[in-house]
Amino acid sequence: MNWISVLCGQSAMLMFVAASHRGNRVFWHDRLTAARRRILKSCAAAVLLLSLALQTLSDGTVILNMIEWILLASPEIMVATLACSLWERSARP
């Protein structure tokens, strides 16, 4: 497993969350326009592809590396969603 790949994947998931409707409300206080949200989502997709490329190029069999990358996506999504929820909770009085 390549740790840089994991960090890129987590960063991409956090960018996807920040570009969502809820993330726009929580992190940006509804200041992101639709065009800026699309740009942020495009950047997140590019970083996610970089994560996939780094994972497939790491040591071991390509098929096993792809399976490992897919299995790591689920915890990354949960951590990003949890970070959004905690940020929202801490912003409330």
C-alpha positions in Angstrom: 0.0 0.0 0.0 1.2 3.4 -0.9 0.6 6.0 1.9 0.7 8.9 -0.6 -2.1 7.2 -2.5 -4.2 7.0 0.7 -3.6 10.7 1.5 -4.5 11.7 -2.1 -7.7 9.6 -1.8 -8.6 11.2 1.5 -7.9 14.7 0.2 -10.1 14.0 -2.8 -13.0 12.8 -0.7 -12.7 15.9 1.5 -12.9 18.0 -1.6 -15.9 16.1 -2.8 -17.6 16.7 0.5 -16.7 20.4 0.5 -18.2 20.7 -3.0 -21.5 19.1 -2.1 -24.6 21.1 -1.2 -24.1 20.3 2.5 -20.4 21.0 2.4 -21.2 24.3 0.7 -23.5 25.2 3.6 -21.2 24.0 6.3 -17.7 25.0 5.1 -18.4 27.9 2.8 -21.6 29.3 4.2 -23.3 29.1 0.8 -20.7 31.3 -0.9 -19.7 28.8 -3.6 -21.3 29.3 -6.9 -22.2 26.3 -9.1 -19.2 27.0 -11.4 -16.8 27.0 -8.4 -18.4 23.8 -7.0 -17.9 22.1 -10.5 -14.2 23.2 -10.5 -13.7 21.8 -7.0 -15.4 18.5 -8.0 -13.1 18.3 -11.1 -10.0 18.9 -9.0 -11.2 16.2 -6.6 -11.7 13.8 -9.5 -8.2 14.5 -10.8 -6.7 13.9 -7.3 -8.7 10.6 -7.0 -7.3 9.5 -10.4 -3.9 10.3 -9.1 -4.5 8.2 -6.1 -5.6 5.3 -8.3 -2.5 5.7 -10.5 -0.2 5.7 -7.5 -1.9 2.7 -6.0 -1.7 0.7 -9.2 2.0 1.5 -9.7 2.9 0.5 -6.2 4.6 -2.9 -5.5 2.6 -6.1 -6.0 0.0 -7.3 -8.5 -2.0 -4.7 -10.3 -5.3 -6.5 -9.7 -4.7 -6.8 -5.9 -3.7 -3.1 -5.8 -6.9 -2.1 -7.5 -9.0 -4.2 -5.1 -7.1 -2.6 -2.2 -7.8 0.9 -3.5 -11.5 0.1 -3.9 -11.6 -1.2 -0.3 -9.9 1.9 1.0 -12.4 4.2 -0.6 -15.2 3.3 1.9 -13.3 4.4 5.0 -12.2 7.5 3.2 -15.8 8.5 2.4 -16.8 7.8 6.0 -13.9 9.9 7.4 -14.8 12.8 5.1 -18.5 12.7 6.0 -17.6 12.5 9.7 -15.3 15.5 9.4 -18.2 17.5 7.8 -20.6 16.4 10.5 -18.1 17.4 13.3 -17.4 20.7 11.6 -21.2 21.4 11.4 -21.7 20.4 15.0 -18.9 22.6 16.3 -20.3 25.6 14.4 -23.7 25.4 16.1 -24.1 27.3 19.4 
